[in-house]
Amino acid sequence: MSLDSAVKHALLRIGAVGMASAVTAVVLFGVGRLILIGDLGLAMPSFSQPSASPSATPSPTVSPAVLSDIATPNPSPTATPTPEPSPTETAAPTEAPLALTSFRFGGRSYVGIVVPEVGHTFAAPFAGRVEISTYQFIGGEVRLGSNVSTLPFYPYVSVVAADRKITYRPGTLGSVTQLLARDGTQVGAGDPLFQLIAEGRSSWTTFYNSAAPYQIVVSLQGVPSGRDLDPTPYL
């Protein structure tokens, strides 16, 4: 090889190396700018201290409703109901009072009683022994202890204590007067003696005075004297 060829060859190699170095420098420069500046428009990673990642935007939450937050319709005003009176026991009906009439007959004292209502029960006014006698009116005479089945019987109901005896003369036995005590038994004050179960006058009307309006005729005598006493306080 001649000297000129060798020089040319060397120059070409030097030029090629220089060209390669220039290209390399350009490439390195571009890469450096890419890395340092992000010149090519690419997002570059940040080397600053990492900050807290943004939290997701919280979705709106609904607070639990309380009673005061809920819209409730205002009821239209209504009339306040009048409170009903508390139930009370119905008072038992009061019996009509007995009509009492004092009179004398045959030298003795009696009290006639007009009873305004059927169903009235007479009770013993004091403790004592019950005596019941039955009478009939036969041939215009008052008979004690007779037993004529076709004629009505009339009871005399008495309560005998140590110092007094009270006698009741109601109407016909069975149809008007129902006996509630038995002859010879002991009763206390308030024990039932008999009841008027239908309208009817005392045996006194049949025996002694047809105009007498009484349902019962009562007498009271002292024991053992037999002296008349006033039975009104017991009636």
C-alpha positions in Angstrom: 0.0 0.0 0.0 1.3 3.5 -0.9 1.7 6.3 1.6 -1.2 8.3 0.2 -3.6 5.4 0.6 -2.5 4.8 4.1 -3.1 8.4 5.0 -6.4 8.4 3.4 -7.4 5.2 5.1 -6.3 6.7 8.5 -8.2 9.9 7.9 -11.4 7.9 7.0 -11.1 6.0 10.2 -10.6 9.1 12.2 -13.6 10.7 10.5 -15.7 7.7 11.1 -14.7 7.6 14.8 -15.4 11.4 15.0 -18.8 10.9 13.4 -19.6 8.0 15.7 -18.5 10.1 18.6 -20.7 13.0 17.5 -23.7 10.8 17.0 -23.1 9.2 20.3 -22.8 12.7 21.9 -26.0 13.8 20.3 -27.8 10.6 21.4 -26.5 10.9 24.9 -27.4 14.6 25.0 -31.0 13.8 23.9 -31.3 11.0 26.3 -30.0 13.3 29.1 -32.5 16.0 28.2 -35.2 13.3 28.1 -34.2 12.1 31.5 -33.5 15.5 33.1 -36.1 17.7 31.5 -38.7 15.4 29.9 -38.2 17.4 26.7 -39.9 14.9 24.5 -43.3 15.4 26.1 -43.2 12.1 28.0 -44.3 12.1 31.7 -41.3 11.8 33.8 -41.1 10.1 37.1 -40.7 12.5 40.0 -37.8 12.0 42.3 -39.2 14.3 45.0 -40.2 12.9 48.3 -43.3 10.9 47.8 -46.3 12.6 49.2 -49.4 11.0 50.5 -51.5 9.7 47.7 -54.6 11.7 47.2 -57.4 9.9 48.9 -60.5 9.1 46.9 -63.1 11.7 47.0 -65.5 10.5 49.7 -68.9 9.8 48.4 -71.6 11.8 50.2 -73.0 9.9 53.2 -76.5 10.2 54.5 -76.6 10.9 58.2 -79.1 8.7 60.0 -82.3 10.5 60.3 -83.5 11.4 63.8 -87.1 11.8 64.7 -86.9 15.6 64.7 -85.5 15.5 61.1 -88.3 13.6 59.6 -91.1 15.7 58.3 -94.3 14.4 59.8 -97.7 15.7 58.8 -99.3 17.9 61.3 -102.7 16.3 62.1 -105.6 18.5 61.8 -107.1 19.5 65.2 -109.8 17.2 66.3 -112.3 17.7 69.1 -111.0 16.3 72.4 -113.2 13.4 73.5 -115.1 14.0 76.7 -113.8 11.5 79.3 -116.4 9.0 80.2 -117.2 8.8 83.9 -115.8 5.8 85.6 -118.2 3.0 86.1 -119.8 3.0 89.5 -121.9 0.5 91.2 -125.6 1.0 90.5 -127.4 1.7 93.8 -129.9 -0.9 94.6 -133.4 0.4 94.3 -134.9 1.5 97.6 -138.1 -0.2 98.6 -141.1 2.1 99.1 -141.8 2.6 102.8 -144.6 0.7 104.5 -147.7 2.6 105.5 -148.5 2.0 109.2 -151.8 2.6 110.9 -152.4 2.1 114.6 -155.9 1.1 115.8 -157.6 -0.7 118.6 -160.1 -3.6 118.4 -161.7 -5.6 121.3 -159.7 -3.6 123.8 -156.3 -4.5 122.2 -153.8 -2.5 120.2 -152.8 -3.4 116.7 -150.9 -1.8 113.7 -152.2 -2.3 110.2 -149.5 -2.4 107.4 -150.1 -1.5 103.7 -147.3 -3.0 101.7 -146.8 -1.0 98.4 -144.9 -3.8 96.5 -145.3 -7.5 96.0 -142.3 -9.5 97.0 -141.6 -7.8 100.3 -139.9 -10.1 102.9 -140.5 -9.7 106.6 -137.7 -10.6 109.0 -137.5 -11.3 112.7 -137.1 -7.9 114.6 -135.3 -9.7 117.5 -134.0 -13.1 118.4 -136.5 -15.7 119.6 -138.5 -18.9 118.9 -140.8 -19.1 115.9 -144.5 -20.0 116.5 -146.7 -20.6 113.5 -150.5 -21.2 113.8 -153.0 -21.6 110.9 -156.6 -20.5 111.0 -159.6 -21.0 108.8 -162.9 -19.1 108.6 -165.7 -21.7 108.8 -169.3 -20.9 109.2 -168.6 -17.3 110.3 -166.2 -18.4 113.0 -162.4 -18.3 113.2 -161.2 -21.9 113.7 -157.6 -22.8 114.9 -156.2 -26.1 113.8 -159.0 -27.0 111.4 -158.2 -28.8 108.2 -160.9 -28.1 105.5 -159.0 -28.5 102.3 -161.6 -26.5 100.3 -161.1 -23.4 102.4 -158.1 -21.1 102.6 -155.6 -21.3 105.5 -154.4 -18.1 107.1 -151.1 -18.2 109.1 -150.2 -16.3 112.2 -146.4 -15.9 112.5 -145.0 -15.0 115.9 -141.5 -14.5 117.3 -141.3 -15.1 121.1 -138.5 -13.8 123.2 -138.0 -13.9 127.0 -139.9 -10.6 127.5 -142.0 -10.0 124.4 -144.0 -11.6 121.6 -144.7 -10.1 118.2 -147.4 -11.6 115.9 -147.9 -11.0 112.1 -151.2 -11.8 110.4 -150.6 -11.9 106.6 -152.9 -13.1 103.8 -153.8 -16.6 102.5 -151.1 -19.2 103.0 -149.6 -20.4 99.7 -151.3 -18.1 97.2 -150.4 -14.8 99.0 -148.0 -15.7 101.8 -144.9 -17.9 101.6 -143.4 -19.1 104.9 -139.6 -18.9 105.1 -139.2 -20.1 108.8 -140.5 -23.2 110.4 -142.5 -23.6 113.6 -140.4 -24.1 116.7 -137.1 -23.0 115.3 -134.8 -20.3 116.8 -134.1 -17.2 114.7 -131.9 -14.2 115.1 -132.7 -10.6 114.4 -132.9 -10.1 110.7 -133.7 -13.8 109.8 -136.5 -14.0 107.2 -139.9 -15.1 108.4 -142.2 -14.9 105.4 -142.6 -13.2 102.0 -145.7 -11.7 100.3 -145.6 -13.3 96.8 -148.9 -11.9 95.5 -151.4 -9.2 96.2 -153.9 -10.1 99.0 -155.2 -8.7 102.2 -154.6 -9.8 105.7 -156.7 -12.5 107.3 -158.1 -9.6 109.4 -160.2 -8.5 106.4 -161.8 -12.0 106.3 -162.1 -12.5 110.1 -163.0 -9.1 111.5 -163.4 -6.2 109.1 -164.0 -6.6 105.4 -163.1 -2.9 104.8 -159.7 -3.1 106.3 -157.1 -2.3 103.6 -154.1 -3.9 105.3 -151.9 -6.7 103.9 -150.6 -7.4 107.4 -151.9 -6.7 111.0 -149.3 -6.8 113.8 -149.5 -6.9 117.5 -146.9 -6.9 120.3 -147.4 -8.0 123.9 -145.1 -8.2 126.9 -144.2 -11.7 128.2 -145.4 -12.9 130.6 -147.7 -10.0 131.4 -149.5 -9.9 128.1 -149.6 -6.1 128.2 -150.0 -4.4 124.8 -146.8 -2.7 123.5 -146.2 -0.5 120.5 -144.8 -2.6 117.6 -144.1 0.4 115.4 -140.3 0.6 116.3 -139.9 -2.9 114.9 -141.6 -2.1 111.6 
